[in-house]
Amino acid sequence: MHAKLIPIGNSMGVRIPKNLIKQFDLDKGAIELSIEKDGIMIKPERSVPPREQWNMLFAKAIASGEKPENDVFGGLQNEADKSEWEWQ
């Protein structure tokens, strides 16, 4: 199968046949590009559902020494925080 390179501004784009786009779900939005030994791999971007990676991110933060008291938003309050929230 062949594809064509086309100029797009100062870059080049790849014109991919529609049947391949449908076959590999490339029409869902963003794609991932990875460099392989003999070319470039194009595949659909893997979307991670919210909160799915939290445990991994928490473990990574703990391993690097991050602590809740290092939170950059700690201690920042405004009037809405004091009057519109009910803490229990």
NULOLO-746416 format. One record per atom (N, C-alpha, C): x, y, z; residue in three letters. Coordinates in steps of 0.1 Angstrom, whole numbers, padded with zeros to 4 digits, always signed. Layout:
N
XYZala
...
//
This chain:
88
+0009-0012+0000met
+0000+0000+0000met
+0009+0012+0000met
+0005+0023-0007his
+0012+0035-0008his
+0005+0046-0001his
+0013+0056+0004ala
+0007+0069+0009ala
+0016+0080+0003ala
+0010+0092+0003lys
+0018+0103-0003lys
+0021+0113+0008lys
+0033+0119+0007leu
+0037+0130+0015leu
+0032+0143+0008leu
+0026+0152+0015ile
+0021+0164+0010ile
+0026+0176+0018ile
+0029+0187+0012pro
+0034+0199+0020pro
+0023+0205+0028pro
+0026+0208+0040ile
+0017+0215+0049ile
+0025+0226+0056ile
+0024+0238+0051gly
+0032+0249+0057gly
+0047+0246+0055gly
+0055+0246+0066asn
+0069+0243+0065asn
+0071+0228+0068asn
+0061+0220+0070ser
+0062+0206+0073ser
+0057+0198+0061ser
+0057+0185+0064met
+0051+0175+0054met
+0041+0167+0062met
+0030+0163+0055gly
+0020+0155+0060gly
+0019+0142+0053gly
+0013+0132+0058val
+0011+0119+0052val
-0004+0118+0048val
-0007+0115+0036arg
-0021+0113+0032arg
-0023+0098+0033arg
-0031+0094+0042ile
-0034+0080+0045ile
-0047+0076+0039ile
-0048+0065+0031pro
-0060+0061+0025pro
-0071+0059+0036pro
-0083+0063+0032lys
-0095+0062+0041lys
-0097+0048+0047lys
-0096+0038+0039asn
-0098+0024+0044asn
-0089+0021+0055asn
-0076+0026+0055leu
-0067+0023+0066leu
-0070+0031+0078leu
-0075+0043+0076ile
-0079+0052+0087ile
-0090+0045+0095ile
-0100+0040+0088lys
-0111+0033+0095lys
-0107+0020+0101lys
-0099+0012+0094gln
-0094-0001+0099gln
-0087+0000+0112gln
-0079+0010+0114phe
-0071+0012+0125phe
-0076+0022+0135phe
-0088+0027+0134asp
-0094+0037+0143asp
-0086+0049+0144asp
-0080+0054+0133leu
-0072+0066+0134leu
-0081+0079+0132leu
-0094+0077+0130asp
-0103+0088+0129asp
-0109+0093+0142asp
-0104+0088+0153lys
-0110+0092+0166lys
-0104+0104+0172lys
-0094+0111+0166gly
-0088+0123+0171gly
-0073+0122+0170gly
-0066+0124+0181ala
-0051+0124+0181ala
-0046+0110+0178ala
-0034+0110+0173ile
-0026+0097+0170ile
-0013+0098+0178ile
-0007+0086+0179glu
+0006+0085+0185glu
+0016+0081+0174glu
+0027+0087+0174leu
+0038+0084+0165leu
+0050+0078+0173leu
+0055+0067+0169ser
+0067+0062+0176ser
+0077+0058+0165ser
+0090+0060+0169ile
+0101+0057+0159ile
+0104+0042+0161ile
+0104+0035+0151glu
+0108+0021+0151glu
+0121+0019+0144glu
+0127+0007+0144lys
+0139+0004+0138lys
+0139+0008+0123lys
+0128+0005+0116asp
+0128+0006+0102asp
+0117+0016+0097asp
+0112+0025+0106gly
+0102+0034+0101gly
+0095+0041+0113gly
+0083+0046+0110ile
+0075+0053+0120ile
+0062+0045+0121ile
+0058+0043+0134met
+0046+0036+0137met
+0035+0046+0140met
+0024+0045+0133ile
+0012+0054+0136ile
+0001+0046+0141ile
-0004+0050+0153lys
-0015+0043+0159lys
-0024+0053+0167lys
-0037+0049+0170pro
-0045+0058+0177pro
-0040+0061+0191pro
-0042+0073+0195glu
-0038+0077+0209glu
-0046+0069+0219glu
-0039+0063+0229arg
-0046+0056+0239arg
-0051+0067+0249arg
-0064+0067+0251ser
-0069+0076+0261ser
-0071+0069+0275ser
-0066+0074+0285val
-0066+0068+0298val
-0078+0074+0306val
-0087+0066+0310pro
-0099+0071+0318pro
-0094+0079+0330pro
-0102+0089+0334pro
-0098+0097+0346pro
-0096+0088+0358pro
-0087+0091+0366arg
-0084+0084+0379arg
-0077+0070+0377arg
-0076+0065+0365glu
-0071+0052+0363glu
-0056+0051+0367glu
-0049+0062+0365gln
-0034+0062+0368gln
-0031+0068+0381gln
-0041+0071+0389trp
-0038+0078+0402trp
-0028+0070+0411trp
-0031+0057+0413asn
-0022+0049+0421asn
-0008+0050+0417asn
-0006+0048+0403met
+0008+0049+0398met
+0014+0063+0400met
+0006+0073+0398leu
+0011+0087+0400leu
+0014+0090+0415leu
+0006+0085+0424phe
+0009+0087+0438phe
+0021+0080+0442phe
+0023+0067+0437ala
+0035+0059+0441ala
+0048+0066+0435ala
+0047+0072+0423lys
+0058+0079+0417lys
+0061+0092+0425lys
+0051+0099+0430ala
+0053+0111+0437ala
+0060+0108+0451ala
+0055+0097+0457ile
+0060+0093+0470ile
+0075+0089+0469ile
+0077+0081+0458ala
+0091+0076+0456ala
+0101+0088+0453ala
+0096+0099+0447ser
+0105+0110+0445ser
+0105+0120+0456ser
+0099+0117+0467gly
+0100+0125+0479gly
+0089+0136+0481gly
+0079+0136+0472glu
+0069+0146+0473glu
+0060+0143+0484glu
+0055+0153+0491lys
+0047+0152+0503lys
+0035+0162+0502lys
+0024+0159+0508pro
+0012+0168+0507pro
+0016+0182+0511pro
+0024+0183+0521glu
+0028+0197+0526glu
+0035+0205+0516glu
+0040+0199+0505asn
+0047+0206+0495asn
+0037+0211+0484asn
+0025+0209+0486asp
+0014+0213+0477asp
+0015+0228+0475asp
+0016+0233+0462val
+0018+0247+0460val
+0005+0255+0462val
-0007+0248+0464phe
-0019+0255+0466phe
-0022+0255+0481phe
-0014+0248+0489gly
-0017+0248+0504gly
-0016+0262+0510gly
-0026+0265+0518gly
-0027+0278+0524gly
-0033+0289+0516gly
-0036+0286+0504leu
-0043+0297+0495leu
-0058+0295+0497leu
-0064+0306+0502gln
-0078+0306+0503gln
-0084+0320+0499gln
-0096+0320+0495asn
-0103+0332+0492asn
-0116+0333+0499asn
-0124+0343+0498glu
-0136+0345+0505glu
-0146+0333+0502glu
-0146+0329+0489ala
-0156+0318+0485ala
-0152+0305+0493ala
-0139+0303+0495asp
-0135+0291+0502asp
-0140+0291+0517asp
-0141+0303+0522lys
-0145+0304+0536lys
-0160+0304+0538lys
-0167+0310+0528ser
-0182+0311+0530ser
-0190+0301+0522ser
-0185+0296+0511glu
-0194+0288+0502glu
-0192+0273+0504glu
-0182+0269+0511trp
-0179+0255+0514trp
-0183+0251+0528trp
-0189+0239+0529glu
-0192+0235+0543glu
-0183+0223+0545glu
-0174+0224+0555trp
-0165+0213+0558trp
-0171+0205+0569trp
-0170+0192+0568gln
-0175+0183+0578gln
-0165+0174+0584gln
//
